[in-house]
Amino acid sequence: MNIPIYDGDPIWNPNATAFGFYNNDIEFQVDCVKVARFVTTRLGYPLMDVELQTGSIFTAFEEAITTYGNELYAYLIRENVLDLTGLPYDQVNLNEIIVQPNFETIIRLSEQYGEEAGVGGNVTWYKGFIPLTKSIQDYDLKKWAKEQDPPITGGIEIKRVFFQEPVPASARFLDPFDGFGFGGVAAAGLLGLGGFGGSMGYLMMPLNYDMQVIQAIEMNTQVRLSNYSFEIHNNVIRIFPIPGPYEVSGVGDDINFGQCGNLWFEYIRRDDRIDSSVICADDKITNVSNMPYQNPVYSLINSVGRQWIFEYTLAICKEILGYVRGKYSTVPIPNAEMTLNQADLLGAATAEKTALLERLRAYFDENSRASLLERKVREQDAVLRELDQVPRVIYIG
């Protein structure tokens, strides 16, 4: 057999690494030689032959640095994914910036809830009505949509139904004669609002008071002006109870008992919802796979990180050496055979790599934003408890 043996004289060779990610870094070049000596010494050289070449060790070193970077940036992505999504990925190198927390993604998420509640978002709520007919309970919304000018295509979604055309809560809030829809300012006391009308109370009361008044108006409108409940099946709205005579128009032979007023409703167009759900993402960060983190700069990694890299390189080299020795399970020697330690090397390599990764991830988790804030709170609590033991100063005037 002619198995290459480590010769004890590692020399930097830029062609020895697999990808050349860090070849231009002078400190990487210097440490490649040092790591080769470190690894082979830990594997028994010069007392034992080590069936590795410097190129294998340099490549293992490169892999260890890349693994360290991948773990680091996976942690940073997890920390900053909400703050980075939507940013232009071609104008930033995330290795070189500090990500400031922001609410951009949270706002986009909250807009969807606002659209459903009718208090925000990018979908317009429209108003429409259907003339009711005595004893007719079912009305075709698809037919109604086609009769509009211009016709509504793509479908609609009913959000609220009213017995009469709804008036915005803000308009009623600012109308001193409206009385919040209860028949007078004095009737506002039914809601515990005292004798304040919209035009006077909002100037004197805190903002949360105004919000409660607005909510009360909205609830009043929904309950008192929604004489009909409804359900929708296959583009047909069915209202309850069955409409009866509401308005009488005409005289004599032209009198009309059939018209029961209008059923007002608020709706959105489904096409608007689809349009608001799709954001043009050209040249923007859309998910964890295109966040522009790059391989780390080796010369900027501190001694703590480098020590982990050295140990991980050793584990990789044990794995490589195990595979090499596994090709020849036994080696003939004079009058006998020698069994190689492939299984021991592979087992040790697997265990060490797993332990090193777990240690690194735990280290990152301990320094996450949430962990640091929790630690800061505990420190502040400890300081306050300590200060409580200090006697108070007594002033004698």
C-alpha positions as CSV (number, residue, x, y, z in Angstrom):
1,M,0.0,0.0,0.0
2,N,1.1,3.6,-0.7
3,I,-1.0,5.8,1.6
4,P,0.0,9.5,1.7
5,I,1.5,10.4,5.1
6,Y,1.7,13.9,6.7
7,D,5.3,15.0,6.3
8,G,5.4,17.5,9.2
9,D,6.1,20.5,7.0
10,P,2.9,22.3,6.1
11,I,3.2,25.0,3.4
12,W,0.4,27.4,2.4
13,N,-1.0,26.6,-1.0
14,P,-3.9,28.7,-2.4
15,N,-4.9,25.7,-4.5
16,A,-5.3,23.4,-1.6
17,T,-8.8,24.7,-0.4
18,A,-12.0,23.5,-2.0
19,F,-13.7,26.8,-2.5
20,G,-11.1,29.5,-1.7
21,F,-13.6,31.6,0.3
22,Y,-10.8,33.0,2.6
23,N,-7.7,32.6,0.5
24,N,-7.1,36.3,0.2
25,D,-7.1,36.8,4.0
26,I,-3.5,36.9,5.3
27,E,-4.5,35.7,8.7
28,F,-6.3,32.7,7.2
29,Q,-3.2,31.8,5.3
30,V,-1.0,32.0,8.4
31,D,-3.5,30.1,10.6
32,C,-3.8,27.4,7.9
33,V,-0.2,26.3,8.7
34,K,-0.8,26.6,12.4
35,V,-4.0,24.6,12.3
36,A,-2.2,21.9,10.3
37,R,0.4,21.5,13.0
38,F,-2.3,21.6,15.8
39,V,-4.5,19.0,14.2
40,T,-1.7,16.5,13.3
41,T,-0.2,16.9,16.8
42,R,-3.6,16.1,18.4
43,L,-3.8,13.0,16.1
44,G,-0.5,11.6,17.3
45,Y,2.2,13.1,15.0
46,P,5.2,12.7,15.1
47,L,4.9,9.6,17.3
48,M,2.3,8.2,14.9
49,D,1.7,8.5,11.2
50,V,-1.2,10.6,10.2
51,E,-2.7,9.7,6.8
52,L,-3.7,13.3,5.9
53,Q,-2.3,15.8,3.5
54,T,-2.2,19.5,4.1
55,G,-4.8,20.1,1.5
56,S,-7.3,18.0,3.4
57,I,-6.5,19.9,6.6
58,F,-6.8,23.3,4.9
59,T,-10.2,22.3,3.4
60,A,-11.4,21.2,6.8
61,F,-10.3,24.5,8.2
62,E,-12.3,26.3,5.5
63,E,-15.3,24.2,6.2
64,A,-15.1,24.9,9.9
65,I,-15.0,28.7,9.3
66,T,-18.0,28.4,7.0
67,T,-19.9,26.3,9.5
68,Y,-19.3,28.9,12.2
69,G,-20.5,31.6,9.8
70,N,-23.6,29.7,8.9
71,E,-24.5,29.1,12.6
72,L,-23.9,32.8,13.4
73,Y,-26.0,34.1,10.5
74,A,-28.8,31.6,11.1
75,Y,-29.0,33.0,14.6
76,L,-28.9,36.6,13.3
77,I,-31.6,35.8,10.7
78,R,-33.8,34.4,13.4
79,E,-33.3,37.5,15.5
80,N,-33.9,40.0,12.7
81,V,-36.3,38.3,10.2
82,L,-39.2,40.6,11.0
83,D,-37.0,43.7,10.7
84,L,-35.3,42.7,7.5
85,T,-38.2,41.4,5.4
86,G,-39.0,43.9,2.7
87,L,-35.7,45.7,2.6
88,P,-33.7,45.9,-0.7
89,Y,-31.2,43.0,-0.7
90,D,-29.0,44.4,-3.4
91,Q,-28.1,47.6,-1.5
92,V,-26.9,46.1,1.8
93,N,-24.3,43.7,3.2
94,L,-25.8,42.5,6.5
95,N,-22.3,41.4,7.7
96,E,-21.4,45.1,8.1
97,I,-24.5,46.7,9.7
98,I,-26.4,46.7,12.9
99,V,-30.0,45.9,12.4
100,Q,-32.3,48.3,14.2
101,P,-35.6,46.8,15.3
102,N,-38.6,48.2,13.5
103,F,-42.3,47.4,13.2
104,E,-42.6,47.3,9.4
105,T,-43.6,43.6,9.2
106,I,-45.8,43.8,12.3
107,I,-47.6,46.8,10.7
108,R,-48.1,44.8,7.5
109,L,-49.5,41.9,9.6
110,S,-51.8,44.2,11.6
111,E,-53.1,45.8,8.4
112,Q,-54.7,42.5,7.5
113,Y,-56.6,42.4,10.8
114,G,-57.5,46.1,10.2
115,E,-59.0,45.2,6.9
116,E,-61.2,42.6,8.4
117,A,-62.4,44.9,11.2
118,G,-62.9,47.8,8.9
119,V,-60.4,50.1,10.8
120,G,-57.4,50.1,8.5
121,G,-55.5,48.2,5.8
122,N,-55.4,48.8,2.1
123,V,-58.8,47.4,1.1
124,T,-61.6,49.8,0.4
125,W,-65.0,49.2,2.0
126,Y,-67.9,50.2,-0.3
127,K,-71.5,50.8,0.5
128,G,-74.4,49.5,-1.5
129,F,-78.1,48.7,-1.0
130,I,-80.7,46.2,-2.3
131,P,-84.4,47.3,-2.5
132,L,-86.4,45.0,-0.3
133,T,-89.6,43.4,-1.4
134,K,-92.4,42.2,0.9
135,S,-92.2,38.5,1.7
136,I,-89.0,38.1,-0.3
137,Q,-86.2,36.7,1.9
138,D,-83.5,35.8,-0.6
139,Y,-81.6,38.2,-2.9
140,D,-79.0,37.4,-5.5
141,L,-75.8,39.3,-4.9
142,K,-74.2,38.1,-8.1
143,K,-77.1,39.6,-10.0
144,W,-76.8,42.8,-8.0
145,A,-73.1,43.1,-8.7
146,K,-73.6,42.8,-12.5
147,E,-76.2,45.5,-12.4
148,Q,-73.9,48.1,-10.9
149,D,-72.3,50.8,-13.1
150,P,-69.6,49.7,-13.9
151,P,-70.4,46.0,-13.2
152,I,-68.5,44.4,-10.3
153,T,-66.5,41.4,-11.3
154,G,-64.4,39.0,-9.2
155,G,-67.0,38.7,-6.4
156,I,-67.8,40.7,-3.3
157,E,-67.7,40.0,0.4
158,I,-70.4,41.4,2.7
159,K,-69.0,42.8,5.9
160,R,-71.9,44.6,7.6
161,V,-75.7,44.9,7.0
162,F,-77.8,47.9,8.0
163,F,-81.4,48.8,8.0
164,Q,-80.6,52.2,6.6
165,E,-77.6,53.9,5.1
166,P,-74.8,54.0,7.8
167,V,-73.4,57.4,8.9
168,P,-69.7,57.5,9.8
169,A,-69.2,57.4,13.5
170,S,-66.9,60.4,13.3
171,A,-69.6,62.5,11.8
172,R,-72.0,61.6,14.5
173,F,-69.4,62.1,17.2
174,L,-68.9,65.7,16.1
175,D,-72.6,66.5,15.8
176,P,-73.8,68.1,19.0
177,F,-77.5,67.5,18.0
178,D,-77.0,63.9,17.1
179,G,-76.9,62.6,20.6
180,F,-74.8,59.6,19.6
181,G,-77.9,58.2,17.9
182,F,-79.9,57.8,21.1
183,G,-82.4,60.6,20.5
184,G,-80.7,63.5,22.3
185,V,-77.6,64.5,24.3
186,A,-79.3,63.6,27.6
187,A,-79.7,60.0,26.4
188,A,-75.9,59.7,26.3
189,G,-76.2,58.9,30.0
190,L,-77.4,55.4,29.0
191,L,-73.8,54.7,28.1
192,G,-72.4,56.3,31.3
193,L,-71.2,59.3,29.3
194,G,-73.0,61.9,31.4
195,G,-74.4,64.9,29.7
196,F,-71.6,65.5,27.3
197,G,-72.3,65.8,23.7
198,G,-69.8,65.1,20.9
199,S,-68.9,68.8,20.4
200,M,-68.0,69.4,24.0
201,G,-66.9,66.2,25.6
202,Y,-64.0,65.4,23.3
203,L,-62.3,68.7,24.1
204,M,-62.3,68.1,27.8
205,M,-61.9,64.4,28.2
206,P,-58.8,62.2,27.6
207,L,-58.3,60.5,24.3
208,N,-59.3,57.1,25.6
209,Y,-62.7,58.6,26.4
210,D,-63.2,59.7,22.8
211,M,-62.3,56.2,21.6
212,Q,-64.9,54.7,23.9
213,V,-67.5,57.1,22.5
214,I,-66.6,56.2,19.0
215,Q,-66.9,52.5,19.8
216,A,-70.2,53.1,21.5
217,I,-71.5,54.8,18.4
218,E,-70.4,52.0,16.2
219,M,-72.0,49.4,18.5
220,N,-75.2,51.4,18.7
221,T,-75.3,51.6,14.9
222,Q,-74.7,47.9,14.5
223,V,-77.3,46.9,17.0
224,R,-80.0,49.5,16.6
225,L,-79.9,49.9,12.9
226,S,-79.4,46.3,12.0
227,N,-83.0,45.2,12.1
228,Y,-82.1,42.3,9.9
229,S,-79.7,39.5,10.5
230,F,-78.4,37.6,7.4
231,E,-76.5,34.6,6.1
232,I,-74.9,34.1,2.7
233,H,-74.9,30.9,0.7
234,N,-73.6,30.7,-2.9
235,N,-73.9,34.4,-3.7
236,V,-77.4,34.6,-2.2
237,I,-78.0,36.7,0.9
238,R,-80.9,35.5,3.1
239,I,-82.3,38.1,5.6
240,F,-84.2,37.5,8.8
241,P,-87.0,38.2,9.5
242,I,-88.9,38.0,6.3
243,P,-89.5,41.7,5.2
244,G,-92.9,43.1,5.7
245,P,-94.5,46.4,4.8
246,Y,-92.3,49.3,5.8
247,E,-93.0,52.1,3.4
248,V,-96.3,53.0,1.7
249,S,-96.0,55.1,-1.4
250,G,-98.5,56.4,-3.9
251,V,-102.2,57.1,-3.6
252,G,-105.4,55.5,-4.8
253,D,-104.9,52.8,-7.3
254,D,-101.1,53.6,-7.4
255,I,-100.5,52.8,-3.8
256,N,-97.6,50.4,-3.3
257,F,-97.2,48.2,-0.3
258,G,-94.5,46.0,-1.8
259,Q,-91.5,48.2,-1.3
260,C,-90.0,47.7,2.2
261,G,-87.1,50.1,2.1
262,N,-83.5,49.4,1.3
263,L,-81.1,46.9,2.9
264,W,-77.8,48.8,3.2
265,F,-74.6,46.9,3.5
266,E,-70.8,47.4,3.4
267,Y,-68.7,45.2,1.3
268,I,-65.3,44.7,-0.1
269,R,-64.3,43.5,-3.6
270,R,-62.4,40.2,-3.6
271,D,-60.0,41.5,-6.3
272,D,-59.0,44.3,-3.9
273,R,-58.1,41.8,-1.2
274,I,-56.0,39.8,-3.6
275,D,-54.2,42.9,-4.8
276,S,-53.5,44.0,-1.3
277,S,-52.1,40.6,-0.3
278,V,-49.5,40.6,-3.1
279,I,-46.6,43.0,-2.7
280,C,-44.1,43.5,-5.5
281,A,-40.9,41.9,-4.1
282,D,-38.4,42.7,-6.9
283,D,-35.0,43.2,-5.4
284,K,-36.4,42.9,-1.8
285,I,-35.7,40.5,1.0
286,T,-38.7,38.1,1.0
287,N,-37.6,35.2,3.2
288,V,-34.6,33.7,5.1
289,S,-33.1,32.3,2.0
290,N,-32.3,35.6,0.3
291,M,-31.1,37.7,3.3
292,P,-27.7,39.0,2.1
293,Y,-25.4,37.6,4.7
294,Q,-22.1,36.6,3.3
295,N,-19.3,34.3,4.5
296,P,-17.5,35.8,7.5
297,V,-14.2,37.7,7.3
298,Y,-11.8,35.4,9.1
299,S,-9.5,38.2,10.3
300,L,-12.5,39.8,12.1
301,I,-13.4,36.7,14.1
302,N,-12.3,37.0,17.7
303,S,-10.3,34.5,19.7
304,V,-13.4,32.9,21.1
305,G,-14.7,32.2,17.7
306,R,-11.4,31.0,16.4
307,Q,-10.9,28.5,19.2
308,W,-14.3,27.0,18.3
309,I,-13.1,26.8,14.7
310,F,-9.9,25.1,15.6
311,E,-11.7,22.4,17.6
312,Y,-14.3,21.9,14.8
313,T,-11.5,21.6,12.3
314,L,-9.9,18.8,14.5
315,A,-13.3,17.0,14.6
316,I,-13.6,17.2,10.8
317,C,-10.0,15.9,10.3
318,K,-10.8,12.9,12.6
319,E,-13.7,12.2,10.4
320,I,-11.6,12.3,7.2
321,L,-8.9,10.2,8.8
322,G,-11.5,7.7,9.9
323,Y,-12.7,7.3,6.3
324,V,-9.1,7.0,5.1
325,R,-8.3,4.2,7.6
326,G,-11.6,2.6,6.9
327,K,-10.5,1.8,3.3
328,Y,-7.9,-0.5,4.8
329,S,-9.3,-2.1,8.0
330,T,-6.1,-3.9,8.6
331,V,-2.5,-3.3,7.6
332,P,0.0,-6.1,7.2
333,I,3.1,-6.0,9.3
334,P,5.8,-8.7,9.6
335,N,4.3,-12.0,10.7
336,A,0.9,-10.3,11.7
337,E,-1.8,-7.7,10.8
338,M,-2.5,-4.4,12.5
339,T,-6.2,-3.3,12.9
340,L,-6.8,0.4,12.4
341,N,-9.0,2.6,14.6
342,Q,-11.6,3.7,12.0
343,A,-14.6,3.2,14.2
344,D,-13.1,5.1,17.1
345,L,-12.2,8.1,14.9
346,L,-15.6,8.3,13.3
347,G,-17.4,7.9,16.6
348,A,-15.3,10.6,18.2
349,A,-15.7,12.9,15.3
350,T,-19.5,12.6,15.3
351,A,-19.7,13.2,19.0
352,E,-17.4,16.2,19.0
353,K,-19.1,17.9,16.1
354,T,-22.5,17.5,17.7
355,A,-21.2,18.8,21.1
356,L,-19.4,21.8,19.4
357,L,-22.6,22.8,17.5
358,E,-24.7,22.6,20.6
359,R,-22.2,24.7,22.6
360,L,-22.1,27.3,19.9
361,R,-25.9,27.5,19.6
362,A,-26.3,27.8,23.3
363,Y,-23.7,30.6,23.3
364,F,-25.7,32.5,20.6
365,D,-29.0,31.9,22.5
366,E,-27.5,33.3,25.7
367,N,-26.6,36.5,23.8
368,S,-29.9,36.9,21.9
369,R,-31.9,40.1,22.2
370,A,-34.5,38.5,24.5
371,S,-31.9,36.8,26.8
372,L,-30.0,40.1,27.1
373,L,-33.1,42.0,28.0
374,E,-34.1,39.4,30.6
375,R,-30.6,39.5,32.1
376,K,-30.7,43.3,32.2
377,V,-34.0,43.2,34.1
378,R,-32.6,40.8,36.6
379,E,-29.6,43.0,37.1
380,Q,-31.8,46.1,37.6
381,D,-33.9,44.2,40.1
382,A,-30.8,43.1,42.0
383,V,-29.5,46.7,42.1
384,L,-32.8,48.0,43.4
385,R,-32.9,45.4,46.1
386,E,-29.4,46.4,47.1
387,L,-30.3,50.1,47.2
388,D,-33.2,49.3,49.4
389,Q,-30.7,48.3,52.1
390,V,-29.1,51.7,52.1
391,P,-30.3,53.8,55.0
392,R,-32.3,56.8,54.0
393,V,-30.9,60.3,54.6
394,I,-32.6,62.3,57.3
395,Y,-32.7,66.0,56.8
396,I,-33.0,68.3,59.8
397,G,-34.1,71.7,58.8
